[in-house]
Amino acid sequence: MNNFIILIILVLAATLEAGGDALVRMGLHTPSLASKLSFMAAGAAVLFIYGVSVNLPSWDFGRVLGVYVALFFVVAQIINLLAFGMKPGLPIYAGGALIISGGLLITFWRA
């Protein structure tokens, strides 16, 4: 599997995971029972699709984990901003820089 396809699958997986989590969070904080159940069911379905998408390819997920964690952080921050209006502050940027640099280290450092 070429690296571009792996990257596309990882971006899709990160979007599904962070998006499913956001749907569950919306369900927890919405007032109506019907909305709660709808958001949570949608979140569960999206998280299930995430689990399938990340485990379906025959790859060593540990090898691509560094890139995935960095992508997940970026996607989660974008979803947090768009869905909940939460702007990241300096601690998020500083921690995110560490997450991204750690992901790059895991991915590209060859012993």
URWO-V410688 format. One record per run of one state. SS is the DSSP state (alpha for helix, beta for strand, coil for the rest). FROM is the first residue (numbers start at 1). TO is the last residue. If there is no record, write none. Layout:
# URWO-V410688
ss->SS from->FROM to->TO
ss->SS from->FROM to->TO
This chain:
# URWO-V410688
ss->coil from->1 to->2
ss->alpha from->3 to->28
ss->coil from->29 to->32
ss->alpha from->33 to->56
ss->coil from->57 to->60
ss->alpha from->61 to->84
ss->coil from->85 to->89
ss->alpha from->90 to->108
ss->coil from->109 to->111
